[in-house]
Amino acid sequence: MQGQAEALIGAARALDARGFMPSKSGNLSVRTAAGCLVTPSGLAYAATGPEDLVEIAPDGTVVAGHRRPSSEWRLHAAIYAARPEARAVVHTHSPMATALSCARQGIPPFHYMVALAGGPEIRCAAYATFGTQALAEACVAALDGRKAALLANHGVVALGGTLAGAKALAEEVENLARQYLALRAAGLDPVLLTAAEMAEVFEQFGDYGRAG
């Protein structure tokens, strides 16, 4: 558990340093035998230590820790319940992806790296108030067959078989959002990859182990 805690804090601080977690926003978790280990509510990541993390059961009951879990614990719990392969969840408010989410638009297949999220596009979930079960359910729906999604007027969620994988995917979603918005800001219409072209991408990713 100590190793998981240190990795979780390291990932949170790295994302915060990149401006992905403004005003104590965003949250991360890793699956545990009891449920998940999640970042606490309302504590700056620079000031968060291993003792501040909270282990919760799937129903939100605190198993270990002295702080309140993230207000988005329902989102994390719902993803772990729906996706047995998920070992980590990263939720950010990274600027460009969040901006796109405020238009309630996803990311289409303008670049082959969109396939890293598991499908031909990155969906934007239906809007729901933060911290609610409705948001958790909307997120799980948008993640069906995917490993990342935008949350309308909110931010980004990425899951992975490892914490490093979930973090890297959240970072790539921000990169793709930045490129996509740059195209649109320049008045250019992105040429979207076809279904057949994306199918070739998935085949290549399989060969290189990129879609695991």
C-alpha positions as CSV (number, residue, x, y, z in Angstrom):
1,M,0.0,0.0,0.0
2,Q,2.9,2.4,0.8
3,G,4.2,2.0,-2.8
4,Q,0.8,2.7,-4.2
5,A,0.4,5.8,-2.1
6,E,3.7,7.2,-3.1
7,A,3.0,6.5,-6.8
8,L,-0.4,8.2,-6.5
9,I,1.0,11.3,-4.9
10,G,3.8,11.5,-7.4
11,A,1.4,11.3,-10.3
12,A,-0.9,13.9,-8.8
13,R,1.9,16.3,-8.2
14,A,3.3,15.8,-11.7
15,L,-0.1,16.6,-13.3
16,D,-0.6,19.5,-10.9
17,A,2.8,20.9,-12.0
18,R,1.6,20.8,-15.6
19,G,-1.5,22.9,-14.8
20,F,-3.9,20.0,-15.1
21,M,-5.3,20.3,-11.6
22,P,-6.1,24.0,-11.0
23,S,-7.5,25.1,-7.6
24,K,-7.1,21.7,-6.0
25,S,-9.3,20.2,-8.8
26,G,-9.0,16.7,-10.3
27,N,-8.4,13.5,-8.4
28,L,-6.7,10.1,-8.8
29,S,-7.2,6.6,-7.5
30,V,-5.8,3.1,-7.7
31,R,-7.8,-0.1,-7.1
32,T,-7.2,-2.0,-3.8
33,A,-8.5,-5.2,-2.4
34,A,-11.1,-3.2,-0.3
35,G,-12.1,-0.8,-3.0
36,C,-9.8,2.0,-4.0
37,L,-7.2,4.4,-2.6
38,V,-8.1,8.0,-3.6
39,T,-6.8,11.5,-3.2
40,P,-8.5,13.5,-0.4
41,S,-10.9,16.4,-0.8
42,G,-9.8,20.0,-0.7
43,L,-6.1,19.5,-0.1
44,A,-3.4,20.9,-2.4
45,Y,-1.3,18.2,-4.0
46,A,1.9,19.8,-3.0
47,A,0.8,19.4,0.7
48,T,-0.5,15.9,0.3
49,G,1.4,13.0,1.9
50,P,0.7,9.3,2.0
51,E,-1.1,9.7,5.3
52,D,-3.6,12.0,3.6
53,L,-4.9,9.5,1.1
54,V,-8.1,7.7,1.8
55,E,-9.0,4.1,1.1
56,I,-12.7,3.6,0.5
57,A,-15.1,0.7,-0.1
58,P,-17.2,0.7,-3.2
59,D,-20.0,2.3,-1.3
60,G,-17.8,5.2,-0.2
61,T,-17.3,3.9,3.4
62,V,-13.8,5.0,4.6
63,V,-11.7,1.9,5.2
64,A,-8.5,3.8,6.1
65,G,-7.5,7.4,6.4
66,H,-8.4,10.4,8.5
67,R,-9.6,12.8,5.7
68,R,-12.6,13.0,3.5
69,P,-12.2,11.3,0.1
70,S,-12.4,13.2,-3.1
71,S,-15.9,14.6,-3.8
72,E,-15.7,12.5,-7.0
73,W,-15.3,9.1,-5.2
74,R,-18.6,7.9,-6.8
75,L,-17.1,8.4,-10.2
76,H,-14.0,6.3,-9.3
77,A,-16.1,3.6,-7.6
78,A,-18.5,3.4,-10.6
79,I,-15.6,3.0,-13.1
80,Y,-14.0,0.2,-11.0
81,A,-17.4,-1.6,-10.7
82,A,-18.0,-1.3,-14.5
83,R,-14.5,-2.0,-15.7
84,P,-12.8,-4.9,-13.9
85,E,-9.6,-4.4,-16.0
86,A,-9.1,-0.8,-14.6
87,R,-6.4,-0.6,-11.9
88,A,-6.2,3.2,-11.9
89,V,-8.4,6.2,-12.7
90,V,-7.1,9.7,-13.4
91,H,-9.4,12.7,-13.5
92,T,-8.0,16.1,-14.6
93,H,-9.2,19.6,-15.4
94,S,-6.5,20.0,-18.1
95,P,-7.1,23.3,-19.9
96,M,-7.7,22.5,-23.5
97,A,-9.6,19.3,-23.0
98,T,-11.7,21.0,-20.4
99,A,-12.4,23.9,-22.8
100,L,-13.6,21.4,-25.4
101,S,-15.8,19.7,-22.8
102,C,-17.5,23.1,-22.2
103,A,-18.7,23.0,-25.8
104,R,-19.9,19.5,-25.0
105,Q,-17.9,18.1,-27.9
106,G,-15.7,15.1,-28.0
107,I,-12.5,14.6,-30.0
108,P,-13.1,13.1,-33.5
109,P,-10.6,10.9,-35.4
110,F,-8.5,13.8,-36.7
111,H,-5.3,12.1,-35.6
112,Y,-4.5,8.4,-35.3
113,M,-3.5,8.8,-31.6
114,V,-7.2,9.2,-30.8
115,A,-7.2,5.4,-31.0
116,L,-5.1,5.2,-27.8
117,A,-8.4,5.9,-25.9
118,G,-9.8,2.7,-27.3
119,G,-12.1,3.8,-30.1
120,P,-12.5,5.9,-33.2
121,E,-13.4,9.0,-31.2
122,I,-13.1,10.3,-27.6
123,R,-16.7,10.9,-26.4
124,C,-18.0,13.7,-24.2
125,A,-20.2,12.5,-21.5
126,A,-23.6,14.0,-20.8
127,Y,-23.6,16.8,-18.3
128,A,-24.3,16.2,-14.6
129,T,-23.3,18.0,-11.4
130,F,-19.9,17.2,-10.0
131,G,-19.7,14.7,-7.2
132,T,-23.1,13.1,-8.0
133,Q,-24.1,9.5,-8.9
134,A,-25.6,11.0,-12.1
135,L,-22.1,12.1,-13.2
136,A,-20.6,8.8,-12.3
137,E,-23.2,7.0,-14.5
138,A,-22.8,9.5,-17.4
139,C,-19.0,8.9,-17.2
140,V,-19.3,5.1,-17.3
141,A,-21.6,5.4,-20.3
142,A,-19.2,7.6,-22.2
143,L,-16.4,5.2,-21.3
144,D,-18.2,2.2,-22.8
145,G,-15.6,0.5,-25.0
146,R,-13.2,3.4,-24.3
147,K,-10.4,4.2,-21.8
148,A,-10.9,8.0,-21.8
149,A,-13.7,10.5,-22.1
150,L,-14.4,14.1,-21.6
151,L,-17.0,15.2,-19.0
152,A,-19.3,18.0,-20.2
153,N,-18.4,21.4,-18.7
154,H,-15.9,19.7,-16.4
155,G,-12.8,17.8,-17.5
156,V,-11.2,14.5,-18.5
157,V,-11.3,10.9,-17.1
158,A,-8.8,8.2,-18.1
159,L,-8.5,4.7,-16.8
160,G,-5.7,2.2,-17.2
161,G,-4.3,-1.2,-16.2
162,T,-1.6,0.8,-14.4
163,L,-1.4,4.3,-12.8
164,A,1.3,5.2,-15.3
165,G,-0.9,4.2,-18.2
166,A,-3.9,6.1,-17.0
167,K,-1.8,9.2,-16.4
168,A,-0.1,9.0,-19.8
169,L,-3.5,8.7,-21.5
170,A,-4.9,11.7,-19.6
171,E,-1.9,13.7,-20.8
172,E,-2.4,12.5,-24.4
173,V,-6.1,13.5,-24.3
174,E,-5.0,17.0,-23.4
175,N,-2.4,17.0,-26.2
176,L,-5.0,15.9,-28.8
177,A,-7.5,18.5,-27.5
178,R,-4.9,21.2,-27.9
179,Q,-4.1,20.1,-31.5
180,Y,-7.8,19.9,-32.4
181,L,-8.6,23.3,-31.0
182,A,-5.6,24.8,-32.7
183,L,-6.9,23.6,-36.0
184,R,-10.3,25.0,-35.4
185,A,-8.9,28.3,-34.1
186,A,-6.9,28.6,-37.4
187,G,-10.1,28.2,-39.3
188,L,-9.0,24.9,-40.7
189,D,-11.3,21.9,-41.1
190,P,-9.6,18.8,-39.9
191,V,-9.7,15.9,-42.3
192,L,-11.0,13.0,-40.3
193,L,-9.7,9.5,-40.7
194,T,-12.1,7.0,-42.1
195,A,-13.3,3.9,-40.3
196,A,-11.1,1.8,-42.5
197,E,-8.1,4.0,-41.7
198,M,-8.7,3.8,-38.0
199,A,-9.1,0.0,-38.2
200,E,-5.6,-0.1,-39.7
201,V,-4.4,2.1,-36.8
202,F,-5.8,-0.4,-34.2
203,E,-4.1,-3.2,-36.1
204,Q,-0.8,-1.4,-35.9
205,F,-1.3,-0.6,-32.2
206,G,-1.9,-4.2,-31.6
207,D,1.3,-5.1,-33.2
208,Y,3.2,-2.6,-31.2
209,G,1.3,-3.2,-27.9
210,R,0.2,0.4,-27.8
211,A,-3.5,-0.3,-27.2
212,G,-3.0,-2.4,-24.0
